[in-house]
Amino acid sequence: MTIERRLAHAGFTLTRDYPHPLERVWDSFAEERQKRAWWGAGDAVEPSEWASDFRVGGRDIAEGRFHGGPVSRYEATYTDIVEHVRIVTTYDMWLDGIHMSTSVASLEFEPIDEGTRFTHVEHGVFFDRFWADGPNREKGSRGLLDALGTYLA
């Protein structure tokens, strides 16, 4: 089988206002116990590997099998952290052991009268057979922000 070698680029911005203090939203990312409670939480994934090292140069790993489906692997490196302001990561994704993408994501935290405005900006490069997967990445990120909202409530 010949694989068509191609790249695709996809980017998106997601903004959510959470009715919770900035420190509470921040801690949901910065504290491993809290992040593990909502990141990929639920019955859709059987987790197999998890690591969290929240510091510049630190790495996060989340791997799990979707019920009846593929194994997804996320490996991120923190490139910039300014407490209560921003988190910047580069991350790679694999699906059943095949490298599918590399992304840069920035997460911004802003206090507002009603709580915290959270902005996720991402740009991804998708490889070969995954070239059209950009919309799925945005959908998955929306799901994570929904899970965060549920966790915070």
ZATI-242289 format. One record per atom (N, C-alpha, C): residue number from 1; residue in one letter; x, y, z. Coordinates in pm, 1 decimal, always signed. Example, Ala and Ser with C-alpha at 12.3 -4.5 7.8 and 13.67 -1.06 7.14 Angstrom:
R,n,res,east,north,up
R,1,A,+1319.0,-569.0,+780.0
R,1,A,+1230.0,-450.0,+780.0
R,1,A,+1320.0,-330.0,+780.0
R,2,S,+1285.0,-225.0,+708.0
R,2,S,+1367.0,-106.0,+714.0
R,2,S,+1290.0,+3.0,+787.0
***
This chain:
R,n,res,east,north,up
R,1,M,+83.2,-117.7,+0.0
R,1,M,+0.0,+0.0,+0.0
R,1,M,+88.3,+124.9,+0.0
R,2,T,+63.1,+216.2,-89.5
R,2,T,+137.5,+341.1,-98.5
R,2,T,+63.8,+449.5,-21.3
R,3,I,+139.3,+520.1,+60.0
R,3,I,+81.9,+630.2,+136.8
R,3,I,+108.6,+759.9,+61.6
R,4,E,+4.2,+836.6,+40.8
R,4,E,+20.7,+967.4,-21.6
R,4,E,+81.7,+1061.4,+82.0
R,5,R,+197.1,+1117.4,+50.0
R,5,R,+266.4,+1208.3,+141.5
R,5,R,+217.4,+1350.0,+117.1
R,6,R,+150.1,+1405.3,+216.7
R,6,R,+101.1,+1542.0,+206.3
R,6,R,+86.1,+1601.0,+345.4
R,7,L,+76.2,+1732.7,+350.1
R,7,L,+55.3,+1805.2,+474.9
R,7,L,-68.5,+1891.9,+461.8
R,8,A,-132.1,+1915.5,+573.2
R,8,A,-240.6,+2012.7,+578.9
R,8,A,-222.6,+2093.4,+707.3
R,9,H,-263.9,+2218.0,+702.5
R,9,H,-255.3,+2306.3,+817.7
R,9,H,-396.3,+2344.1,+859.4
R,10,A,-417.9,+2349.2,+989.3
R,10,A,-548.7,+2388.3,+1040.9
R,10,A,-528.6,+2468.7,+1168.2
R,11,G,-608.9,+2570.4,+1183.1
R,11,G,-601.6,+2651.0,+1303.2
R,11,G,-740.0,+2687.7,+1352.0
R,12,F,-748.9,+2715.6,+1480.3
R,12,F,-877.7,+2756.1,+1536.6
R,12,F,-853.6,+2831.8,+1666.0
R,13,T,-955.7,+2907.6,+1705.0
R,13,T,-957.4,+2979.6,+1831.9
R,13,T,-1088.6,+2947.4,+1901.8
R,14,L,-1079.2,+2907.8,+2026.6
R,14,L,-1196.8,+2880.2,+2108.8
R,14,L,-1190.5,+2969.6,+2232.1
R,15,T,-1300.2,+3036.0,+2263.5
R,15,T,-1306.6,+3121.7,+2381.8
R,15,T,-1425.0,+3077.6,+2466.8
R,16,R,-1400.4,+3064.2,+2595.0
R,16,R,-1505.8,+3028.6,+2689.9
R,16,R,-1497.3,+3120.5,+2810.2
R,17,D,-1612.2,+3160.7,+2859.6
R,17,D,-1619.7,+3232.6,+2986.3
R,17,D,-1669.7,+3135.0,+3091.3
R,18,Y,-1587.3,+3113.3,+3192.8
R,18,Y,-1624.1,+3023.2,+3302.9
R,18,Y,-1659.1,+3107.7,+3424.6
R,19,P,-1771.8,+3079.8,+3490.2
R,19,P,-1812.9,+3159.8,+3605.9
R,19,P,-1739.8,+3118.1,+3733.5
R,20,H,-1607.5,+3116.1,+3724.7
R,20,H,-1523.3,+3073.6,+3837.0
R,20,H,-1400.8,+3163.8,+3841.4
R,21,P,-1343.0,+3184.1,+3959.7
R,21,P,-1223.7,+3268.8,+3971.2
R,21,P,-1108.9,+3215.9,+3884.9
R,22,L,-1027.8,+3306.4,+3837.1
R,22,L,-915.3,+3270.0,+3751.2
R,22,L,-827.3,+3162.8,+3816.0
R,23,E,-798.8,+3175.1,+3944.8
R,23,E,-711.6,+3078.5,+4012.2
R,23,E,-769.6,+2937.6,+4005.1
R,24,R,-901.5,+2924.9,+4014.7
R,24,R,-966.1,+2793.2,+4008.4
R,24,R,-950.9,+2732.4,+3869.1
R,25,V,-971.3,+2814.0,+3765.4
R,25,V,-956.9,+2764.9,+3627.9
R,25,V,-810.7,+2728.7,+3602.3
R,26,W,-718.6,+2814.7,+3643.3
R,26,W,-575.7,+2789.6,+3625.4
R,26,W,-534.9,+2657.7,+3691.0
R,27,D,-576.2,+2639.5,+3817.2
R,27,D,-537.7,+2518.4,+3890.6
R,27,D,-587.9,+2391.4,+3823.1
R,28,S,-694.7,+2401.9,+3745.7
R,28,S,-747.3,+2285.3,+3673.2
R,28,S,-649.7,+2237.1,+3566.4
R,29,F,-559.1,+2322.5,+3525.0
R,29,F,-453.2,+2285.9,+3430.3
R,29,F,-322.1,+2257.2,+3502.7
R,30,A,-292.5,+2336.2,+3605.4
R,30,A,-160.6,+2332.2,+3668.8
R,30,A,-143.6,+2217.4,+3767.7
R,31,E,-250.7,+2175.3,+3832.8
R,31,E,-241.6,+2069.0,+3933.6
R,31,E,-281.0,+1935.2,+3871.0
R,32,E,-188.9,+1841.1,+3875.6
R,32,E,-210.3,+1712.3,+3808.1
R,32,E,-340.0,+1643.5,+3850.9
R,33,R,-366.5,+1638.6,+3979.5
R,33,R,-487.4,+1570.5,+4027.6
R,33,R,-612.3,+1630.5,+3964.6
R,34,Q,-616.9,+1763.2,+3957.7
R,34,Q,-733.4,+1828.6,+3898.7
R,34,Q,-739.4,+1805.5,+3747.6
R,35,K,-627.7,+1819.6,+3679.1
R,35,K,-629.2,+1801.5,+3533.4
R,35,K,-672.6,+1660.1,+3496.9
R,36,R,-623.9,+1564.1,+3572.0
R,36,R,-659.9,+1424.7,+3542.8
R,36,R,-810.2,+1399.5,+3561.6
R,37,A,-873.3,+1478.1,+3647.0
R,37,A,-1016.3,+1459.3,+3675.1
R,37,A,-1105.1,+1498.4,+3557.1
R,38,W,-1056.9,+1586.9,+3469.7
R,38,W,-1142.3,+1631.3,+3358.7
R,38,W,-1081.7,+1605.7,+3221.2
R,39,W,-950.8,+1598.7,+3210.2
R,39,W,-883.3,+1583.5,+3080.5
R,39,W,-902.1,+1439.4,+3031.8
R,40,G,-982.5,+1421.7,+2930.4
R,40,G,-1008.3,+1287.7,+2877.9
R,40,G,-1091.2,+1202.5,+2972.1
R,41,A,-1159.4,+1269.7,+3065.6
R,41,A,-1239.7,+1196.5,+3162.5
R,41,A,-1365.0,+1139.6,+3096.9
R,42,G,-1424.2,+1044.1,+3162.6
R,42,G,-1548.1,+988.4,+3111.9
R,42,G,-1532.0,+843.5,+3070.0
R,43,D,-1638.3,+788.7,+3018.1
R,43,D,-1640.7,+647.6,+2983.6
R,43,D,-1594.8,+618.6,+2841.9
R,44,A,-1559.3,+721.6,+2764.4
R,44,A,-1524.9,+700.4,+2623.7
R,44,A,-1384.5,+645.5,+2604.1
R,45,V,-1296.6,+660.9,+2703.7
R,45,V,-1157.1,+621.8,+2687.5
R,45,V,-1113.2,+530.8,+2801.4
R,46,E,-1038.6,+426.4,+2767.1
R,46,E,-973.0,+341.2,+2866.6
R,46,E,-828.2,+387.0,+2874.8
R,47,P,-790.1,+462.9,+2979.5
R,47,P,-654.4,+517.3,+2986.6
R,47,P,-549.5,+407.6,+3004.1
R,48,S,-431.4,+427.5,+2941.0
R,48,S,-322.6,+330.4,+2955.9
R,48,S,-192.5,+394.1,+3004.0
R,49,E,-172.5,+524.7,+2977.0
R,49,E,-52.3,+592.8,+3025.6
R,49,E,-86.1,+738.6,+3053.3
R,50,W,-28.9,+791.1,+3162.3
R,50,W,-51.0,+930.0,+3199.9
R,50,W,+75.1,+981.1,+3268.6
R,51,A,+118.9,+1100.0,+3232.9
R,51,A,+228.8,+1167.5,+3302.1
R,51,A,+202.3,+1317.0,+3293.2
R,52,S,+238.5,+1390.1,+3399.8
R,52,S,+219.4,+1534.3,+3400.0
R,52,S,+337.4,+1598.8,+3471.6
R,53,D,+403.2,+1692.0,+3403.1
R,53,D,+517.4,+1764.6,+3458.7
R,53,D,+500.2,+1911.4,+3420.7
R,54,F,+419.5,+1982.5,+3500.2
R,54,F,+379.7,+2119.5,+3468.7
R,54,F,+489.0,+2218.7,+3505.8
R,55,R,+579.5,+2241.4,+3411.1
R,55,R,+687.1,+2339.7,+3423.5
R,55,R,+740.5,+2362.5,+3283.0
R,56,V,+805.8,+2476.3,+3259.5
R,56,V,+865.7,+2500.2,+3128.7
R,56,V,+967.3,+2389.3,+3102.2
R,57,G,+954.1,+2323.9,+2988.2
R,57,G,+1037.7,+2209.7,+2953.7
R,57,G,+978.6,+2077.1,+2998.6
R,58,G,+875.5,+2081.1,+3083.2
R,58,G,+810.8,+1959.7,+3130.4
R,58,G,+722.0,+1899.6,+3022.2
R,59,R,+685.5,+1772.2,+3041.8
R,59,R,+606.0,+1702.3,+2940.7
R,59,R,+481.7,+1640.4,+3003.0
R,60,D,+376.0,+1640.4,+2924.5
R,60,D,+253.1,+1568.2,+2957.7
R,60,D,+235.6,+1455.7,+2857.7
R,61,I,+185.4,+1343.1,+2905.5
R,61,I,+151.4,+1230.4,+2818.8
R,61,I,+14.1,+1180.7,+2859.9
R,62,A,-70.4,+1158.5,+2760.7
R,62,A,-202.0,+1097.4,+2785.5
R,62,A,-226.1,+998.4,+2671.7
R,63,E,-241.0,+872.2,+2709.2
R,63,E,-267.7,+769.4,+2608.8
R,63,E,-384.7,+685.4,+2655.3
R,64,G,-469.5,+648.3,+2561.1
R,64,G,-583.4,+564.4,+2595.1
R,64,G,-649.8,+510.1,+2470.6
R,65,R,-725.8,+405.0,+2492.4
R,65,R,-799.8,+340.8,+2383.3
R,65,R,-945.3,+383.7,+2390.0
R,66,F,-993.8,+431.1,+2277.3
R,66,F,-1136.9,+459.6,+2266.8
R,66,F,-1208.5,+325.1,+2262.1
R,67,H,-1315.2,+311.3,+2338.1
R,67,H,-1387.6,+184.0,+2343.6
R,67,H,-1420.0,+136.5,+2203.5
R,68,G,-1374.1,+17.5,+2172.8
R,68,G,-1400.1,-39.9,+2041.6
R,68,G,-1326.0,+30.4,+1930.3
R,69,G,-1225.1,+108.9,+1963.2
R,69,G,-1159.6,+187.5,+1859.2
R,69,G,-1010.3,+199.5,+1879.4
R,70,P,-953.4,+307.6,+1826.2
R,70,P,-808.7,+323.7,+1821.3
R,70,P,-748.3,+370.8,+1953.7
R,71,V,-615.1,+356.5,+1961.9
R,71,V,-538.4,+410.8,+2072.9
R,71,V,-489.1,+549.2,+2031.8
R,72,S,-518.7,+647.9,+2114.9
R,72,S,-476.7,+785.7,+2092.1
R,72,S,-364.2,+818.1,+2190.1
R,73,R,-260.3,+883.5,+2141.8
R,73,R,-148.9,+924.3,+2228.1
R,73,R,-119.5,+1072.5,+2206.3
R,74,Y,-109.6,+1144.2,+2318.4
R,74,Y,-81.3,+1288.3,+2321.6
R,74,Y,+47.9,+1306.3,+2399.9
R,75,E,+145.1,+1376.0,+2341.1
R,75,E,+269.1,+1410.1,+2411.1
R,75,E,+294.1,+1558.7,+2392.4
R,76,A,+295.7,+1632.6,+2502.8
R,76,A,+312.4,+1778.5,+2497.6
R,76,A,+436.5,+1820.5,+2574.2
R,77,T,+496.1,+1929.6,+2529.3
R,77,T,+605.5,+1994.9,+2600.8
R,77,T,+562.2,+2138.2,+2630.1
R,78,Y,+576.5,+2178.6,+2755.9
R,78,Y,+545.0,+2315.8,+2794.0
R,78,Y,+660.6,+2406.2,+2752.1
R,79,T,+632.8,+2504.6,+2666.4
R,79,T,+738.1,+2595.0,+2619.5
R,79,T,+733.8,+2730.0,+2689.2
R,80,D,+618.9,+2765.8,+2747.8
R,80,D,+607.6,+2892.9,+2818.8
R,80,D,+493.4,+2882.6,+2919.1
R,81,I,+519.8,+2924.5,+3040.9
R,81,I,+416.5,+2930.1,+3144.5
R,81,I,+434.1,+3061.0,+3220.0
R,82,V,+328.5,+3141.8,+3223.1
R,82,V,+325.0,+3261.5,+3306.6
R,82,V,+203.8,+3242.4,+3397.6
R,83,E,+229.6,+3223.4,+3525.7
R,83,E,+124.1,+3187.0,+3619.8
R,83,E,+4.0,+3280.3,+3610.7
R,84,H,-113.6,+3218.8,+3599.7
R,84,H,-243.1,+3287.7,+3593.8
R,84,H,-260.8,+3372.5,+3468.3
R,85,V,-170.5,+3360.2,+3370.5
R,85,V,-178.3,+3439.4,+3247.9
R,85,V,-184.3,+3350.6,+3124.3
R,86,R,-83.7,+3261.4,+3107.1
R,86,R,-79.9,+3181.1,+2984.0
R,86,R,+0.2,+3053.5,+3002.4
R,87,I,-33.4,+2958.6,+2913.3
R,87,I,+39.3,+2832.9,+2897.9
R,87,I,+56.6,+2813.3,+2747.1
R,88,V,+179.4,+2782.6,+2704.5
R,88,V,+203.5,+2752.5,+2563.5
R,88,V,+267.7,+2615.2,+2555.6
R,89,T,+215.2,+2532.7,+2465.8
R,89,T,+269.7,+2398.4,+2447.0
R,89,T,+291.2,+2369.4,+2299.1
R,90,T,+381.0,+2277.5,+2273.7
R,90,T,+386.1,+2209.6,+2145.3
R,90,T,+346.2,+2065.8,+2176.4
R,91,Y,+269.3,+2005.8,+2085.9
R,91,Y,+231.0,+1867.4,+2114.5
R,91,Y,+215.6,+1786.1,+1987.1
R,92,D,+235.8,+1656.7,+2005.6
R,92,D,+222.0,+1559.8,+1897.2
R,92,D,+113.3,+1461.1,+1932.6
R,93,M,+44.5,+1414.5,+1828.4
R,93,M,-62.0,+1315.1,+1844.3
R,93,M,-31.0,+1193.9,+1756.8
R,94,W,-62.1,+1076.3,+1811.0
R,94,W,-51.9,+950.8,+1737.8
R,94,W,-186.7,+880.6,+1745.0
R,95,L,-218.8,+805.6,+1642.4
R,95,L,-338.9,+723.0,+1640.3
R,95,L,-295.6,+582.5,+1600.1
R,96,D,-316.0,+487.4,+1691.4
R,96,D,-268.9,+349.8,+1671.4
R,96,D,-122.0,+346.0,+1630.1
R,97,G,-40.8,+429.0,+1695.6
R,97,G,+103.2,+428.5,+1672.9
R,97,G,+150.3,+505.3,+1551.2
R,98,I,+60.0,+566.2,+1475.9
R,98,I,+97.9,+643.4,+1357.5
R,98,I,+94.9,+791.7,+1392.2
R,99,H,+207.7,+858.6,+1370.0
R,99,H,+218.7,+1001.6,+1401.0
R,99,H,+126.2,+1078.9,+1308.4
R,100,M,+28.5,+1147.3,+1365.9
R,100,M,-72.5,+1214.4,+1284.1
R,100,M,-56.7,+1365.3,+1276.6
R,101,S,+3.0,+1428.8,+1380.3
R,101,S,+8.7,+1574.7,+1377.2
R,101,S,+106.8,+1629.9,+1478.9
R,102,T,+145.5,+1755.5,+1454.5
R,102,T,+221.5,+1837.0,+1548.7
R,102,T,+148.7,+1970.9,+1557.3
R,103,S,+131.2,+2021.2,+1679.7
R,103,S,+56.7,+2145.2,+1700.0
R,103,S,+127.4,+2236.5,+1798.7
R,104,V,+94.4,+2364.7,+1788.6
R,104,V,+130.2,+2464.7,+1888.6
R,104,V,-1.8,+2517.0,+1944.2
R,105,A,-13.6,+2519.4,+2075.9
R,105,A,-136.8,+2567.7,+2139.0
R,105,A,-101.7,+2669.7,+2246.3
R,106,S,-177.4,+2779.3,+2247.2
R,106,S,-164.1,+2877.1,+2354.9
R,106,S,-295.5,+2882.3,+2431.0
R,107,L,-283.8,+2885.2,+2562.6
R,107,L,-398.9,+2890.0,+2652.0
R,107,L,-385.8,+3018.1,+2733.8
R,108,E,-485.3,+3106.7,+2722.6
R,108,E,-479.2,+3234.7,+2791.8
R,108,E,-591.9,+3244.2,+2894.2
R,109,F,-560.3,+3301.9,+3008.1
R,109,F,-652.2,+3315.4,+3120.4
R,109,F,-666.3,+3463.4,+3152.1
R,110,E,-789.8,+3513.3,+3151.4
R,110,E,-813.1,+3655.7,+3174.8
R,110,E,-926.1,+3672.2,+3275.8
R,111,P,-902.2,+3748.0,+3384.2
R,111,P,-1012.3,+3771.1,+3478.8
R,111,P,-1115.6,+3865.1,+3415.5
R,112,I,-1241.4,+3830.7,+3432.0
R,112,I,-1352.4,+3916.4,+3389.3
R,112,I,-1448.5,+3927.3,+3506.8
R,113,D,-1542.6,+4021.2,+3499.7
R,113,D,-1635.9,+4042.0,+3610.8
R,113,D,-1710.4,+3914.0,+3646.9
R,114,E,-1743.0,+3832.8,+3545.8
R,114,E,-1823.1,+3712.6,+3568.5
R,114,E,-1738.4,+3590.1,+3603.5
R,115,G,-1604.6,+3602.4,+3607.4
R,115,G,-1520.1,+3487.3,+3637.5
R,115,G,-1390.5,+3490.8,+3557.0
R,116,T,-1377.0,+3396.7,+3461.8
R,116,T,-1253.6,+3384.9,+3383.6
R,116,T,-1285.4,+3364.8,+3236.5
R,117,R,-1220.1,+3443.0,+3153.0
R,117,R,-1225.8,+3420.7,+3008.1
R,117,R,-1103.8,+3336.1,+2971.2
R,118,F,-1131.0,+3223.1,+2908.8
R,118,F,-1026.4,+3129.3,+2867.9
R,118,F,-1023.1,+3126.0,+2715.5
R,119,T,-905.4,+3145.4,+2657.5
R,119,T,-891.0,+3143.4,+2512.0
R,119,T,-785.5,+3040.7,+2472.6
R,120,H,-824.8,+2949.7,+2386.9
R,120,H,-737.2,+2843.7,+2333.6
R,120,H,-716.1,+2874.0,+2185.7
R,121,V,-591.6,+2898.2,+2146.5
R,121,V,-556.1,+2921.7,+2006.1
R,121,V,-460.5,+2810.2,+1965.1
R,122,E,-489.3,+2748.0,+1851.8
R,122,E,-408.0,+2633.2,+1809.7
R,122,E,-381.5,+2637.2,+1659.8
R,123,H,-261.6,+2594.0,+1624.1
R,123,H,-226.9,+2572.8,+1483.2
R,123,H,-163.8,+2434.9,+1473.0
R,124,G,-218.8,+2351.3,+1384.4
R,124,G,-168.5,+2215.7,+1369.3
R,124,G,-123.7,+2186.4,+1227.9
R,125,V,-27.7,+2095.7,+1217.7
R,125,V,+16.4,+2041.2,+1090.3
R,125,V,-20.0,+1893.7,+1092.9
R,126,F,-98.4,+1851.6,+994.2
R,126,F,-148.7,+1714.8,+987.5
R,126,F,-77.8,+1641.2,+874.7
R,127,F,-37.6,+1517.4,+902.9
R,127,F,+47.8,+1442.3,+812.5
R,127,F,-29.5,+1337.7,+732.4
R,128,D,+9.7,+1321.1,+607.9
R,128,D,-27.3,+1211.0,+521.1
R,128,D,-176.2,+1176.7,+527.4
R,129,R,-211.4,+1058.1,+571.7
R,129,R,-352.3,+1018.0,+566.1
R,129,R,-441.8,+1094.8,+663.2
R,130,F,-382.9,+1171.1,+753.6
R,130,F,-460.9,+1249.7,+849.8
R,130,F,-476.0,+1395.2,+805.3
R,131,W,-442.3,+1424.7,+680.9
R,131,W,-437.6,+1562.0,+632.1
R,131,W,-569.6,+1636.4,+649.1
R,132,A,-680.4,+1568.0,+653.1
R,132,A,-811.3,+1635.0,+662.3
R,132,A,-867.0,+1634.8,+804.5
R,133,D,-783.0,+1609.6,+904.5
R,133,D,-832.9,+1589.7,+1040.4
R,133,D,-847.7,+1718.0,+1122.8
R,134,G,-814.9,+1834.1,+1067.3
R,134,G,-824.2,+1959.7,+1142.1
R,134,G,-958.1,+1983.6,+1209.5
R,135,P,-1070.9,+1966.7,+1137.9
R,135,P,-1201.3,+1988.3,+1203.6
R,135,P,-1224.9,+1893.7,+1322.3
R,136,N,-1173.1,+1771.8,+1315.6
R,136,N,-1187.8,+1679.7,+1428.7
R,136,N,-1108.1,+1726.8,+1549.4
R,137,R,-991.8,+1788.7,+1526.3
R,137,R,-911.1,+1840.5,+1637.0
R,137,R,-986.3,+1952.7,+1706.9
R,138,E,-1047.1,+2041.0,+1629.6
R,138,E,-1124.9,+2148.9,+1690.3
R,138,E,-1242.6,+2091.9,+1769.3
R,139,K,-1310.6,+1993.4,+1713.2
R,139,K,-1423.1,+1929.6,+1782.1
R,139,K,-1376.3,+1865.0,+1913.1
R,140,G,-1262.2,+1796.7,+1908.6
R,140,G,-1208.7,+1734.7,+2029.7
R,140,G,-1171.2,+1837.7,+2134.8
R,141,S,-1115.4,+1949.6,+2091.3
R,141,S,-1080.0,+2056.4,+2185.5
R,141,S,-1204.8,+2117.7,+2247.2
R,142,R,-1309.9,+2133.3,+2166.7
R,142,R,-1437.5,+2182.0,+2222.4
R,142,R,-1488.3,+2086.5,+2330.6
R,143,G,-1475.0,+1957.6,+2305.2
R,143,G,-1516.1,+1857.4,+2403.3
R,143,G,-1438.1,+1867.9,+2533.1
R,144,L,-1307.8,+1893.6,+2521.9
R,144,L,-1226.3,+1911.7,+2642.4
R,144,L,-1271.1,+2034.7,+2721.1
R,145,L,-1302.7,+2143.5,+2651.0
R,145,L,-1348.2,+2263.6,+2721.9
R,145,L,-1484.6,+2243.2,+2784.8
R,146,D,-1569.8,+2161.8,+2721.8
R,146,D,-1697.9,+2125.1,+2783.1
R,146,D,-1672.2,+2044.1,+2911.6
R,147,A,-1577.7,+1949.3,+2902.7
R,147,A,-1544.8,+1866.8,+3019.8
R,147,A,-1489.3,+1953.5,+3132.4
R,148,L,-1407.9,+2053.4,+3096.5
R,148,L,-1355.3,+2144.7,+3198.0
R,148,L,-1470.3,+2220.6,+3263.7
R,149,G,-1564.9,+2269.7,+3184.7
R,149,G,-1679.6,+2340.0,+3241.4
R,149,G,-1759.4,+2253.1,+3336.7
R,150,T,-1779.2,+2128.6,+3300.7
R,150,T,-1850.7,+2034.0,+3387.7
R,150,T,-1773.4,+2010.8,+3516.3
R,151,Y,-1642.1,+1992.6,+3502.8
R,151,Y,-1558.1,+1971.1,+3620.3
R,151,Y,-1561.9,+2091.7,+3715.2
R,152,L,-1552.7,+2211.0,+3659.0
R,152,L,-1552.1,+2331.8,+3741.3
R,152,L,-1684.5,+2351.5,+3814.6
R,153,A,-1793.6,+2309.0,+3751.7
R,153,A,-1926.0,+2324.8,+3813.4
R,153,A,-1940.1,+2230.7,+3932.1
***
